[in-house]
Amino acid sequence: MTETQSPRSTTPKIVVLGVQPGEPPYRLVEVAGEFVGVAHSVVDVIEIAHRVGLGKVDLDDPDVVRWVGGDKFTWTVWRWT
């Protein structure tokens, strides 16, 4: 099931946007609709959650975190050649 097909009754606290090209690649992180940081790994997402006062978060819970353009293991940009 894709993220657009998955019905949700709640808005996740954290949204991790798709991978952006860079050296190294990164993902933008939003909390409650506000940009709060740049993540280069899942560890950065955890650190950002702590920094904004969310404490321990379950990165596998779609009611807590929405991963756009991949999941918590997606940290590279795919290029079709």
N, CA, C and O atoms as a GROMACS GRO file, in nm:
protein
  324
    1MET      N    1   0.085  -0.117   0.000
    1MET     CA    2   0.000   0.000   0.000
    1MET      C    3   0.090   0.124   0.000
    1MET      O    4   0.185   0.131   0.077
    2THR      N    5   0.061   0.219  -0.084
    2THR     CA    6   0.142   0.340  -0.090
    2THR      C    7   0.095   0.439   0.014
    2THR      O    8  -0.013   0.424   0.072
    3GLU      N    9   0.178   0.542   0.038
    3GLU     CA   10   0.144   0.639   0.142
    3GLU      C   11   0.016   0.715   0.110
    3GLU      O   12  -0.055   0.757   0.202
    4THR      N   13  -0.017   0.734  -0.019
    4THR     CA   14  -0.139   0.806  -0.053
    4THR      C   15  -0.262   0.717  -0.040
    4THR      O   16  -0.373   0.768  -0.027
    5GLN      N   17  -0.243   0.585  -0.044
    5GLN     CA   18  -0.356   0.493  -0.031
    5GLN      C   19  -0.385   0.460   0.115
    5GLN      O   20  -0.493   0.412   0.147
    6SER      N   21  -0.290   0.485   0.201
    6SER     CA   22  -0.304   0.447   0.340
    6SER      C   23  -0.390   0.549   0.415
    6SER      O   24  -0.349   0.664   0.430
    7PRO      N   25  -0.507   0.508   0.463
    7PRO     CA   26  -0.592   0.604   0.535
    7PRO      C   27  -0.535   0.633   0.674
    7PRO      O   28  -0.492   0.542   0.745
    8ARG      N   29  -0.536   0.759   0.712
    8ARG     CA   30  -0.487   0.800   0.843
    8ARG      C   31  -0.592   0.889   0.907
    8ARG      O   32  -0.646   0.979   0.842
    9SER      N   33  -0.619   0.864   1.033
    9SER     CA   34  -0.715   0.948   1.104
    9SER      C   35  -0.644   1.058   1.183
    9SER      O   36  -0.708   1.151   1.232
   10THR      N   37  -0.510   1.046   1.195
   10THR     CA   38  -0.434   1.147   1.267
   10THR      C   39  -0.323   1.200   1.178
   10THR      O   40  -0.281   1.134   1.083
   11THR      N   41  -0.276   1.318   1.211
   11THR     CA   42  -0.162   1.376   1.141
   11THR      C   43  -0.038   1.340   1.220
   11THR      O   44  -0.031   1.365   1.340
   12PRO      N   45   0.063   1.281   1.153
   12PRO     CA   46   0.186   1.246   1.226
   12PRO      C   47   0.254   1.370   1.282
   12PRO      O   48   0.246   1.478   1.223
   13LYS      N   49   0.320   1.354   1.396
   13LYS     CA   50   0.393   1.465   1.458
   13LYS      C   51   0.512   1.506   1.371
   13LYS      O   52   0.542   1.624   1.358
   14ILE      N   53   0.580   1.406   1.312
   14ILE     CA   54   0.702   1.429   1.236
   14ILE      C   55   0.679   1.389   1.091
   14ILE      O   56   0.620   1.285   1.063
   15VAL      N   57   0.726   1.474   0.999
   15VAL     CA   58   0.726   1.439   0.857
   15VAL      C   59   0.870   1.451   0.809
   15VAL      O   60   0.933   1.555   0.823
   16VAL      N   61   0.920   1.340   0.753
   16VAL     CA   62   1.055   1.338   0.698
   16VAL      C   63   1.038   1.337   0.546
   16VAL      O   64   0.991   1.239   0.489
   17LEU      N   65   1.078   1.447   0.483
   17LEU     CA   66   1.057   1.462   0.339
   17LEU      C   67   1.159   1.382   0.259
   17LEU      O   68   1.256   1.330   0.315
   18GLY      N   69   1.136   1.371   0.130
   18GLY     CA   70   1.220   1.289   0.042
   18GLY      C   71   1.365   1.332   0.040
   18GLY      O   72   1.400   1.444   0.076
   19VAL      N   73   1.448   1.239  -0.004
   19VAL     CA   74   1.593   1.261  -0.008
   19VAL      C   75   1.627   1.369  -0.110
   19VAL      O   76   1.577   1.368  -0.222
   20GLN      N   77   1.712   1.462  -0.068
   20GLN     CA   78   1.760   1.571  -0.153
   20GLN      C   79   1.906   1.544  -0.191
   20GLN      O   80   1.983   1.494  -0.110
   21PRO      N   81   1.943   1.578  -0.315
   21PRO     CA   82   2.083   1.557  -0.353
   21PRO      C   83   2.175   1.650  -0.277
   21PRO      O   84   2.141   1.766  -0.252
   22GLY      N   85   2.288   1.602  -0.242
   22GLY     CA   86   2.388   1.680  -0.170
   22GLY      C   87   2.503   1.590  -0.135
   22GLY      O   88   2.499   1.470  -0.163
   23GLU      N   89   2.604   1.644  -0.075
   23GLU     CA   90   2.719   1.566  -0.031
   23GLU      C   91   2.734   1.582   0.120
   23GLU      O   92   2.801   1.676   0.163
   24PRO      N   93   2.677   1.497   0.199
   24PRO     CA   94   2.596   1.379   0.164
   24PRO      C   95   2.450   1.418   0.139
   24PRO      O   96   2.408   1.528   0.173
   25PRO      N   97   2.374   1.324   0.080
   25PRO     CA   98   2.230   1.350   0.062
   25PRO      C   99   2.163   1.373   0.197
   25PRO      O  100   2.214   1.329   0.301
   26TYR      N  101   2.050   1.442   0.197
   26TYR     CA  102   1.983   1.476   0.322
   26TYR      C  103   1.832   1.475   0.303
   26TYR      O  104   1.781   1.470   0.191
   27ARG      N  105   1.761   1.479   0.415
   27ARG     CA  106   1.615   1.488   0.416
   27ARG      C  107   1.574   1.600   0.510
   27ARG      O  108   1.631   1.615   0.619
   28LEU      N  109   1.477   1.680   0.470
   28LEU     CA  110   1.425   1.785   0.554
   28LEU      C  111   1.324   1.726   0.652
   28LEU      O  112   1.252   1.633   0.618
   29VAL      N  113   1.321   1.779   0.773
   29VAL     CA  114   1.234   1.726   0.878
   29VAL      C  115   1.140   1.838   0.924
   29VAL      O  116   1.184   1.949   0.952
   30GLU      N  117   1.012   1.805   0.932
   30GLU     CA  118   0.911   1.898   0.982
   30GLU      C  119   0.844   1.839   1.105
   30GLU      O  120   0.824   1.717   1.115
   31VAL      N  121   0.811   1.924   1.198
   31VAL     CA  122   0.731   1.885   1.315
   31VAL      C  123   0.616   1.982   1.323
   31VAL      O  124   0.636   2.104   1.326
   32ALA      N  125   0.495   1.930   1.326
   32ALA     CA  126   0.373   2.011   1.332
   32ALA      C  127   0.369   2.113   1.218
   32ALA      O  128   0.324   2.226   1.237
   33GLY      N  129   0.417   2.071   1.099
   33GLY     CA  130   0.412   2.158   0.982
   33GLY      C  131   0.521   2.262   0.974
   33GLY      O  132   0.522   2.342   0.880
   34GLU      N  133   0.613   2.264   1.069
   34GLU     CA  134   0.722   2.362   1.072
   34GLU      C  135   0.855   2.293   1.043
   34GLU      O  136   0.882   2.185   1.096
   35PHE      N  137   0.936   2.355   0.959
   35PHE     CA  138   1.070   2.303   0.932
   35PHE      C  139   1.152   2.311   1.062
   35PHE      O  140   1.159   2.416   1.125
   36VAL      N  141   1.214   2.197   1.100
   36VAL     CA  142   1.292   2.196   1.224
   36VAL      C  143   1.435   2.148   1.206
   36VAL      O  144   1.516   2.161   1.298
   37GLY      N  145   1.469   2.094   1.088
   37GLY     CA  146   1.606   2.051   1.072
   37GLY      C  147   1.632   1.971   0.947
   37GLY      O  148   1.541   1.939   0.870
   38VAL      N  149   1.760   1.940   0.930
   38VAL     CA  150   1.809   1.861   0.818
   38VAL      C  151   1.866   1.732   0.876
   38VAL      O  152   1.943   1.735   0.972
   39ALA      N  153   1.828   1.620   0.816
   39ALA     CA  154   1.876   1.490   0.864
   39ALA      C  155   1.957   1.422   0.755
   39ALA      O  156   1.918   1.419   0.638
   40HIS      N  157   2.071   1.366   0.794
   40HIS     CA  158   2.154   1.288   0.703
   40HIS      C  159   2.142   1.139   0.733
   40HIS      O  160   2.195   1.056   0.659
   41SER      N  161   2.073   1.107   0.842
   41SER     CA  162   2.054   0.966   0.881
   41SER      C  163   1.936   0.958   0.977
   41SER      O  164   1.884   1.060   1.023
   42VAL      N  165   1.897   0.837   1.007
   42VAL     CA  166   1.788   0.815   1.101
   42VAL      C  167   1.827   0.865   1.241
   42VAL      O  168   1.741   0.906   1.319
   43VAL      N  169   1.954   0.861   1.272
   43VAL     CA  170   2.001   0.912   1.401
   43VAL      C  171   1.972   1.062   1.412
   43VAL      O  172   1.933   1.110   1.519
   44ASP      N  173   1.990   1.135   1.302
   44ASP     CA  174   1.958   1.278   1.303
   44ASP      C  175   1.810   1.302   1.330
   44ASP      O  176   1.775   1.397   1.400
   45VAL      N  177   1.723   1.218   1.275
   45VAL     CA  178   1.579   1.232   1.299
   45VAL      C  179   1.549   1.215   1.448
   45VAL      O  180   1.469   1.290   1.504
   46ILE      N  181   1.612   1.117   1.510
   46ILE     CA  182   1.594   1.095   1.654
   46ILE      C  183   1.644   1.215   1.733
   46ILE      O  184   1.577   1.261   1.825
   47GLU      N  185   1.761   1.266   1.697
   47GLU     CA  186   1.817   1.382   1.767
   47GLU      C  187   1.728   1.505   1.751
   47GLU      O  188   1.710   1.581   1.846
   48ILE      N  189   1.672   1.526   1.631
   48ILE     CA  190   1.582   1.638   1.608
   48ILE      C  191   1.457   1.624   1.694
   48ILE      O  192   1.411   1.722   1.754
   49ALA      N  193   1.401   1.504   1.702
   49ALA     CA  194   1.283   1.480   1.785
   49ALA      C  195   1.311   1.515   1.930
   49ALA      O  196   1.228   1.578   1.996
   50HIS      N  197   1.426   1.475   1.980
   50HIS     CA  198   1.464   1.509   2.119
   50HIS      C  199   1.481   1.659   2.136
   50HIS      O  200   1.436   1.716   2.235
   51ARG      N  201   1.546   1.724   2.038
   51ARG     CA  202   1.572   1.867   2.047
   51ARG      C  203   1.444   1.950   2.054
   51ARG      O  204   1.440   2.052   2.123
   52VAL      N  205   1.339   1.905   1.983
   52VAL     CA  206   1.214   1.982   1.984
   52VAL      C  207   1.119   1.937   2.094
   52VAL      O  208   1.006   1.984   2.102
   53GLY      N  209   1.166   1.846   2.180
   53GLY     CA  210   1.089   1.809   2.298
   53GLY      C  211   0.995   1.692   2.282
   53GLY      O  212   0.906   1.673   2.365
   54LEU      N  213   1.012   1.612   2.176
   54LEU     CA  214   0.924   1.497   2.157
   54LEU      C  215   0.969   1.374   2.234
   54LEU      O  216   0.893   1.279   2.249
   55GLY      N  217   1.091   1.375   2.282
   55GLY     CA  218   1.141   1.260   2.356
   55GLY      C  219   1.158   1.140   2.267
   55GLY      O  220   1.188   1.153   2.148
   56LYS      N  221   1.137   1.022   2.324
   56LYS     CA  222   1.152   0.899   2.248
   56LYS      C  223   1.034   0.884   2.151
   56LYS      O  224   0.918   0.895   2.191
   57VAL      N  225   1.065   0.859   2.024
   57VAL     CA  226   0.961   0.842   1.923
   57VAL      C  227   0.977   0.707   1.854
   57VAL      O  228   1.089   0.657   1.837
   58ASP      N  229   0.866   0.649   1.816
   58ASP     CA  230   0.866   0.522   1.743
   58ASP      C  231   0.870   0.554   1.595
   58ASP      O  232   0.769   0.592   1.537
   59LEU      N  233   0.986   0.538   1.533
   59LEU     CA  234   1.004   0.572   1.393
   59LEU      C  235   0.928   0.480   1.299
   59LEU      O  236   0.917   0.508   1.180
   60ASP      N  237   0.876   0.369   1.350
   60ASP     CA  238   0.799   0.275   1.268
   60ASP      C  239   0.649   0.298   1.279
   60ASP      O  240   0.572   0.231   1.210
   61ASP      N  241   0.606   0.389   1.363
   61ASP     CA  242   0.464   0.417   1.383
   61ASP      C  243   0.420   0.527   1.287
   61ASP      O  244   0.461   0.642   1.302
   62PRO      N  245   0.335   0.493   1.187
   62PRO     CA  246   0.292   0.594   1.090
   62PRO      C  247   0.206   0.704   1.151
   62PRO      O  248   0.184   0.807   1.086
   63ASP      N  249   0.157   0.686   1.272
   63ASP     CA  250   0.084   0.794   1.339
   63ASP      C  251   0.179   0.894   1.405
   63ASP      O  252   0.137   1.001   1.448
   64VAL      N  253   0.307   0.857   1.413
   64VAL     CA  254   0.408   0.944   1.472
   64VAL      C  255   0.497   1.006   1.365
   64VAL      O  256   0.525   1.126   1.369
   65VAL      N  257   0.542   0.923   1.268
   65VAL     CA  258   0.634   0.969   1.164
   65VAL      C  259   0.580   0.932   1.026
   65VAL      O  260   0.540   0.818   1.003
   66ARG      N  261   0.580   1.028   0.937
   66ARG     CA  262   0.546   1.002   0.796
   66ARG      C  263   0.674   1.017   0.717
   66ARG      O  264   0.736   1.123   0.716
   67TRP      N  265   0.714   0.909   0.649
   67TRP     CA  266   0.833   0.907   0.565
   67TRP      C  267   0.788   0.930   0.422
   67TRP      O  268   0.715   0.848   0.366
   68VAL      N  269   0.829   1.039   0.361
   68VAL     CA  270   0.791   1.073   0.224
   68VAL      C  271   0.904   1.031   0.130
   68VAL      O  272   1.020   1.063   0.154
   69GLY      N  273   0.869   0.960   0.025
   69GLY     CA  274   0.970   0.921  -0.073
   69GLY      C  275   1.064   0.812  -0.025
   69GLY      O  276   1.180   0.809  -0.065
   70GLY      N  277   1.016   0.724   0.057
   70GLY     CA  278   1.097   0.614   0.109
   70GLY      C  279   1.067   0.592   0.256
   70GLY      O  280   0.971   0.646   0.310
   71ASP      N  281   1.150   0.513   0.319
   71ASP     CA  282   1.131   0.484   0.460
   71ASP      C  283   1.255   0.526   0.538
   71ASP      O  284   1.339   0.600   0.487
   72LYS      N  285   1.266   0.479   0.661
   72LYS     CA  286   1.379   0.520   0.745
   72LYS      C  287   1.513   0.466   0.695
   72LYS      O  288   1.618   0.507   0.744
   73PHE      N  289   1.509   0.376   0.600
   73PHE     CA  290   1.633   0.321   0.543
   73PHE      C  291   1.672   0.389   0.412
   73PHE      O  292   1.774   0.353   0.353
   74THR      N  293   1.594   0.485   0.365
   74THR     CA  294   1.617   0.551   0.237
   74THR      C  295   1.693   0.682   0.260
   74THR      O  296   1.638   0.780   0.310
   75TRP      N  297   1.820   0.681   0.221
   75TRP     CA  298   1.905   0.800   0.242
   75TRP      C  299   1.992   0.831   0.121
   75TRP      O  300   2.089   0.905   0.132
   76THR      N  301   1.958   0.776   0.006
   76THR     CA  302   2.032   0.805  -0.117
   76THR      C  303   1.934   0.848  -0.225
   76THR      O  304   1.816   0.814  -0.220
   77VAL      N  305   1.985   0.924  -0.322
   77VAL     CA  306   1.904   0.970  -0.434
   77VAL      C  307   1.922   0.869  -0.547
   77VAL      O  308   2.034   0.835  -0.586
   78TRP      N  309   1.809   0.822  -0.599
   78TRP     CA  310   1.812   0.728  -0.711
   78TRP      C  311   1.821   0.806  -0.840
   78TRP      O  312   1.745   0.901  -0.860
   79ARG      N  313   1.910   0.768  -0.927
   79ARG     CA  314   1.925   0.833  -1.057
   79ARG      C  315   1.914   0.729  -1.166
   79ARG      O  316   1.984   0.628  -1.165
   80TRP      N  317   1.824   0.754  -1.258
   80TRP     CA  318   1.807   0.665  -1.372
   80TRP      C  319   1.896   0.713  -1.485
   80TRP      O  320   1.891   0.829  -1.524
   81THR      N  321   1.978   0.624  -1.537
   81THR     CA  322   2.067   0.662  -1.646
   81THR      C  323   2.042   0.579  -1.769
   81THR      O  324   2.108   0.598  -1.871
   0.00000   0.00000   0.00000
